[in-house]
Every structure is written in structure tokens, then in C-alpha cells.
Amino acid sequence: MPKIKLYQIDAFTDKVFRGNPAAVCVLDEWLEDEKMQNIAAENNLAETAFLVKRENDYEIRWFTPLVEVDLCGHATLASAYVLFNFYNHATDRLNLYSHRSGMLSVEKTGEELTLNFPIDVIEKAEAPKALVEALGNTPTATYKGKTDYLLVFASQQDIEAMKPDLRLLATVEARGIIVSAPGDEVDFVSRFFAPQVGVDEDPVTGSAHTTLIPYWSDKLRKKSLTAKQLSKRHGDLKCELLGDRVNISGKAVAYLTGEIDV
């Protein structure tokens, strides 16, 4: 049977068992969608990224255990780590194409990797009753982006104390729910819940920061920001608003390499 190399990388951290784990598979050609979905379900991580090389660039797709998603930051960071460290990518810039999110890039500066992603466009919204009830706290403001809700709260303590009703949260029509507040030691903090797509709480969510960075940049009147995601594993990010795109920077570390049979 053919074997596929599998890498598991902890993203947005420099220590194993922290940040957000992602699986990465670099393929010669695309597998059937069902097979990639089955691999992601078997991995049972928030995301599995699949890549196929096209000349000097790569195409990329991301799967949760349940569905393919439009964009994933931590699995893109993990993919870049794999290509730079295990596939000897020739330059310090990596170009990636997603058929759902367009052109993306990752730049390597020492151990730091910087994602360049398009911003999410958000609009003020009314929080669904089930959403507020599931979170057990009323936000000071609610926004809706392309796939996620953003709920803003007054303090970091509000975010830390949140214990959502995940079954009720799963009834809300959205990929996921971002909750955020000003940080005590960083510019802003967040958590991300996505039981709708099979991820109860994502440890560190790069794609959520395409929503968070424009919001907090406008609120705090600054282009460069520091952020922390307050999951149990925690994750640290450096953020920058660049017009209609954002830079999201962090580190990554390898947890395992192996092979899978398909």
C-alpha cells in the first residue's frame, strides 16, 4: 500500500505541548476529497493541511475532523515549518494558493514565521439569543465576518472565566465563535469555539486573527499588536494590519514525523 508522510507540528509556540497542533501531509497529487476527510478525521486534530507542489509554489487545503474549511492559520504555519525544515524550500518566502482564499504567503525570519492573509470584513450584528445564552455572558459588541461571529467583552477575566454550553453553541449558524477582550499584558486576548465543525475549542486560531486584527487595530489606533489566545495550551502571536491584508507571526516546533497507509 502507498504511504504518505505525516508531520504533527505545534504552531504558535516554541515548546511542544503548547500552541495548536496541526497535521501536515505533502502529496504528489491530490487525493479524493473523501480520503483527505477520512485522514483528517483519523488524525482527530483541529486541522490537517494537505499540500501539492506546483513548480516553485504549493496549493493548500485544510480539513477539520468534519469538514473542509476556507482558511486555517495554524495549519498553514505548521505547513511552512514542514516545508522549510523537512523539504529544504529554497528561499525564505513560501507562496501558497488556496482555491477558497486565494494567494497566501509565509516568510521565515530566523525561527519566526509570518503569515500574510487577507483580512476578514466584519459588520455589526445582533448576537443570536442562543449564542449569548451558550456563553453565559452578554458582549459589549457583536460582529459577523465571513464565517465567524466576533463577540467583544470588557476584560481578560471575562474571557478566562468563560465556560460555554458547547451543545447549545453548536446550534448557532457559523463556522466558529471568537470571544475577545483587551489583554492585561498584550494588546488583546481571545478564545475560539467551533463545535459546529467538530472543534470544541481551538487552542490557537490564526484565521480568527484576520477578524481580530482589523477590529483591535481600529479600536486601539495602532497597526502592530500583540495577542494571546487563552486556551489551555495558550498561544502567542504578533500581528500587523497592512491595508486589506494582515501579517500574523509566530513560531512552531515539531512533535512527530511518521507515515500513514491509505
C-alpha positions in Angstrom: 0.0 0.0 0.0 1.2 3.6 -0.7 2.4 5.5 2.3 2.1 9.2 3.0 4.5 11.2 5.2 2.7 12.7 8.2 4.0 15.6 10.3 2.5 16.9 13.5 3.6 20.4 14.4 2.7 22.6 17.4 2.1 26.1 15.9 2.3 29.5 17.6 4.7 28.2 20.3 8.3 27.3 20.7 7.5 24.4 23.1 5.9 21.1 22.4 2.5 20.5 24.2 1.7 24.2 23.8 0.2 26.2 20.9 -2.0 24.5 18.4 -1.2 21.0 17.0 -1.8 20.5 13.2 -1.1 17.6 10.9 0.6 18.2 7.6 0.7 15.9 4.5 2.7 16.9 1.5 1.3 15.0 -1.5 2.5 14.3 -5.1 -1.1 14.9 -6.3 -4.5 15.5 -4.7 -6.2 12.5 -3.1 -10.0 12.1 -3.3 -11.8 14.6 -1.1 -13.3 11.7 0.9 -9.9 10.2 1.6 -8.5 13.5 2.8 -11.5 14.0 5.0 -11.1 10.5 6.4 -7.4 11.2 7.2 -8.3 14.4 9.0 -11.0 12.5 11.0 -8.5 9.8 11.9 -5.9 12.4 13.0 -8.6 14.0 15.2 -6.8 17.3 15.4 -8.4 20.7 14.8 -6.9 20.8 11.3 -5.0 18.6 8.9 -3.3 20.5 6.0 -2.7 18.9 2.6 -0.2 20.4 0.1 0.7 19.7 -3.5 3.7 21.3 -5.2 3.1 23.3 -8.4 6.5 24.4 -9.9 8.0 26.5 -7.0 4.8 27.1 -5.1 2.2 25.0 -3.4 -1.5 24.5 -3.3 -3.0 24.0 0.1 -6.3 22.7 1.6 -7.4 22.3 5.2 -9.8 19.8 6.8 -11.2 19.6 10.4 -12.4 16.2 11.5 -15.8 17.0 10.0 -15.4 19.5 7.0 -13.1 21.3 4.7 -12.6 24.9 5.7 -11.9 28.2 3.8 -8.8 29.2 5.8 -6.6 28.0 8.6 -3.7 29.9 10.1 -2.0 27.5 12.5 -2.0 24.6 9.9 -0.5 27.0 7.3 2.2 28.0 9.8 2.7 24.3 10.5 2.9 23.5 6.8 5.5 26.3 6.3 7.6 24.8 9.2 7.5 21.4 7.4 8.5 22.8 4.0 11.3 24.9 5.4 12.7 22.2 7.7 12.0 18.9 6.0 11.7 19.8 2.3 14.5 22.3 2.0 12.4 25.0 0.5 14.9 27.1 -1.5 14.0 30.7 -0.2 12.8 32.3 2.9 9.4 33.0 1.3 6.8 30.4 0.6 3.8 31.1 -1.8 0.6 29.1 -1.2 -2.6 29.1 -3.2 -6.0 28.1 -1.7 -8.9 27.7 -4.1 -11.1 29.1 -1.3 -9.0 32.0 0.0 -6.6 32.9 -2.9 -2.9 33.7 -2.6 -1.2 33.4 0.8 2.4 33.6 1.8 4.7 32.7 4.7 8.1 34.4 5.3 10.8 32.9 7.5 12.9 35.2 9.7 15.1 33.1 11.9 12.7 30.9 13.9 9.8 33.2 13.3 7.2 32.5 10.6 4.9 35.3 9.3 1.6 34.5 7.6 0.3 37.0 5.1 -3.5 36.6 4.8 -6.5 38.7 3.5 -8.5 40.5 6.2 -12.0 39.4 7.2 -14.6 42.0 6.5 -16.9 42.4 9.6 -20.2 44.1 10.2 -22.0 44.9 13.4 -24.6 42.2 14.2 -27.1 41.2 16.8 -25.9 38.2 18.8 -28.4 35.3 18.4 -30.1 34.6 21.7 -28.7 31.0 21.8 -25.2 32.4 21.4 -25.4 34.7 24.4 -27.1 32.0 26.4 -24.4 29.5 25.5 -21.6 31.8 26.6 -23.4 32.9 29.8 -22.3 36.5 29.3 -23.5 39.4 27.3 -20.9 41.0 25.0 -20.3 44.8 24.7 -20.4 44.4 20.9 -21.1 41.7 18.3 -19.8 41.5 14.8 -20.2 38.9 12.0 -17.5 38.1 9.5 -17.4 35.8 6.5 -17.7 32.6 8.6 -17.4 33.6 12.3 -19.0 35.7 15.0 -16.8 38.1 17.0 -18.1 38.9 20.5 -16.2 41.6 22.4 -16.1 41.7 26.2 -14.8 44.2 28.8 -11.9 42.3 30.3 -9.4 39.4 30.0 -11.1 37.9 33.1 -14.3 37.6 31.1 -12.6 35.5 28.5 -10.7 33.4 31.0 -13.8 32.6 33.0 -16.0 31.6 30.0 -17.4 28.0 30.1 -19.7 27.8 27.2 -22.5 25.3 26.7 -21.0 23.7 23.6 -24.1 21.8 22.6 -26.1 25.0 22.5 -23.3 26.8 20.8 -23.3 24.2 18.1 -26.8 25.3 17.1 -25.5 28.8 16.1 -25.1 29.1 12.3 -21.4 30.0 12.0 -18.0 28.2 11.5 -17.0 29.4 14.9 -17.3 31.9 17.7 -14.5 34.3 18.6 -14.6 35.9 22.0 -12.1 38.7 22.7 -11.2 41.5 25.1 -8.3 43.9 25.9 -5.4 42.0 27.4 -3.6 42.6 30.7 -0.1 42.1 29.3 -0.8 42.1 25.5 -3.0 44.3 23.3 -5.8 41.7 23.1 -6.7 38.2 24.1 -9.2 35.7 22.6 -10.6 32.3 22.6 -12.3 30.4 19.7 -15.1 27.8 19.9 -16.2 25.8 16.8 -18.3 22.8 17.8 -20.2 23.4 14.5 -17.2 22.0 12.6 -16.0 19.4 15.2 -13.6 21.6 17.2 -15.0 22.4 20.7 -12.2 24.9 21.5 -9.3 25.6 19.1 -6.1 26.2 21.0 -4.7 29.0 18.7 -6.6 30.2 15.7 -4.6 32.1 13.1 -7.6 32.6 10.8 -9.6 34.2 13.6 -6.9 36.9 13.8 -7.9 38.0 10.2 -11.0 39.3 12.1 -9.4 40.3 15.3 -6.5 42.4 13.9 -8.7 44.9 11.9 -11.0 45.2 14.9 -8.4 45.9 17.5 -6.2 47.9 15.2 -9.1 50.3 14.7 -10.1 50.3 18.4 -6.5 50.8 19.7 -5.4 53.1 16.9 -2.2 51.1 16.1 -1.1 48.9 13.3 1.2 46.5 15.2 -0.3 44.5 18.0 0.5 41.6 20.4 -2.0 38.9 21.1 -2.5 35.8 23.2 -5.1 33.1 22.8 -6.2 31.9 26.2 -6.9 28.2 25.6 -5.5 25.6 28.0 -2.4 25.3 25.7 -2.1 29.0 25.1 -0.5 30.7 22.0 1.4 33.9 21.3 1.0 35.9 18.2 2.5 39.1 16.7 0.0 40.9 14.5 0.2 43.7 11.9 -2.5 45.4 9.8 -1.4 46.0 6.2 -4.4 47.6 4.5 -6.6 44.7 3.2 -4.2 42.1 4.5 -2.6 41.1 7.8 0.7 39.7 9.0 0.4 37.0 11.7 3.7 35.9 13.2 4.7 33.1 15.5 7.0 30.1 16.0 6.4 26.4 15.6 8.0 23.1 16.8 7.9 19.5 15.5 6.1 16.9 17.7 6.3 13.9 15.4 7.0 12.6 12.0 5.6 9.3 10.6 3.9 7.5 7.8 0.3 6.6 7.2 -1.2 3.9 5.0 -4.1 4.8 2.7 
